[in-house]
Amino acid sequence: MERKVLIVDDDSEICELVSIALRNRGIKVRAAMTGKEGIDEFNRFEPDLVLLDNRLPDLAGNEVARMLKETAAGKKALIIAMSGVEISQEEADVALYAGHIKKPFKLSDMVEYVEEYLK
C-alpha cells in the first residue's frame, strides 16, 4: 500500500527536510507553502496524512483543517498540527487533529511520529 503525506508549511526548509526524510522511507510526499496551495494539493493528491502548520501566511491551520475535513478524502485523512508554540485549546480545534508536533523537532522523531500514524 502506497503511503502519502502532504506537508503544508510556509518554512521551505521544513518542507524540504521532512520531504527528503519521508521519501527515504518509501513515503510519497508533496508540499505546499500556503493554506490555499495546501487545500488544492490535498484535493489532487488525497494523502493519508497531512502535516499542517498552525500559522500560515494566508489561512489559520484550523481553517485549512476544517476545509479538508469537509471533503470525502479529508474525512479519512489524519491531520497533524505543527506549531512553534504550544497550541491552546482555543487555538486548536482538537477534533480536527489526530496529533500535534511542536517545532523545532528532531527529524528522526518526526519520521517516527509520521510512520506510527501511517500504520
C-alpha positions in Angstrom: 0.0 0.0 0.0 1.4 3.4 -1.0 1.6 5.8 1.8 1.1 9.5 1.0 1.9 12.6 3.2 1.2 16.3 2.4 3.3 18.9 4.2 1.7 22.4 4.5 4.2 24.8 6.0 5.5 28.3 5.0 9.0 27.3 6.0 10.7 25.9 2.9 13.5 24.2 4.9 11.0 22.2 6.9 9.2 21.2 3.7 12.4 20.1 2.1 14.0 18.3 5.0 10.8 16.4 6.0 10.1 15.6 2.4 13.5 14.0 1.9 13.4 12.1 5.1 10.0 10.6 4.4 10.8 9.8 0.8 13.8 7.9 2.1 11.3 5.7 4.0 9.3 5.0 0.8 6.6 7.5 1.5 5.2 9.6 -1.3 5.3 13.3 -0.3 4.1 16.6 -1.6 4.4 20.0 -0.1 2.6 23.4 -0.1 3.6 26.7 1.4 0.2 28.3 1.9 -3.2 27.2 3.1 -4.8 27.7 -0.3 -2.0 25.7 -2.0 -2.3 23.1 0.6 -6.1 22.7 0.0 -5.6 22.5 -3.8 -2.7 20.0 -3.4 -4.8 17.9 -0.9 -7.6 17.6 -3.5 -5.2 16.5 -6.2 -3.0 14.2 -4.1 -5.5 12.8 -1.5 -2.9 12.0 1.1 -3.3 9.7 4.1 -1.7 12.2 6.4 -1.3 16.0 6.5 1.4 17.8 8.4 -0.2 21.2 8.9 1.5 24.3 10.2 -0.8 26.1 12.6 0.2 29.6 11.3 0.3 30.1 7.6 0.6 33.4 5.7 -3.0 33.3 4.2 -5.1 31.0 6.5 -5.1 29.7 10.0 -4.4 26.0 10.4 -7.9 25.4 11.8 -9.5 26.9 8.7 -7.4 24.7 6.4 -8.1 21.6 8.6 -11.9 22.3 8.6 -11.9 22.7 4.8 -10.0 19.4 4.4 -12.3 17.6 6.7 -15.4 18.7 4.7 -14.2 16.6 1.7 -14.6 12.8 1.3 -10.8 12.3 1.3 -10.5 14.6 4.3 -12.8 12.6 6.4 -10.3 9.6 6.1 -7.1 11.6 6.3 -5.2 12.2 9.5 -4.1 15.8 10.2 -1.2 16.5 12.5 -0.8 20.1 13.7 2.7 21.6 13.7 3.5 24.7 15.7 6.5 26.6 17.1 4.5 27.5 20.2 2.2 25.5 22.5 -1.3 25.4 20.9 -4.0 26.2 23.4 -7.4 24.5 23.3 -8.9 27.8 22.0 -6.4 27.9 19.2 -6.7 24.3 18.0 -10.0 22.6 17.4 -8.7 19.3 18.8 -11.5 17.4 17.0 -9.8 18.2 13.7 -6.4 16.8 14.6 -5.0 13.3 15.2 -2.0 14.8 16.9 0.4 17.7 17.4 4.1 18.2 16.9 6.0 21.1 18.5 8.7 22.9 16.5 11.6 22.7 16.5 11.6 18.9 16.3 14.3 16.3 15.6 13.9 15.0 12.1 14.2 11.4 13.2 11.4 12.0 15.8 9.2 13.5 13.1 9.8 10.5 10.8 9.0 8.0 13.6 5.8 10.0 14.5 4.6 10.0 10.9 5.3 6.3 10.4 3.4 5.5 13.6 0.3 7.3 12.4 0.5 5.7 8.9 0.4 2.1 10.4 
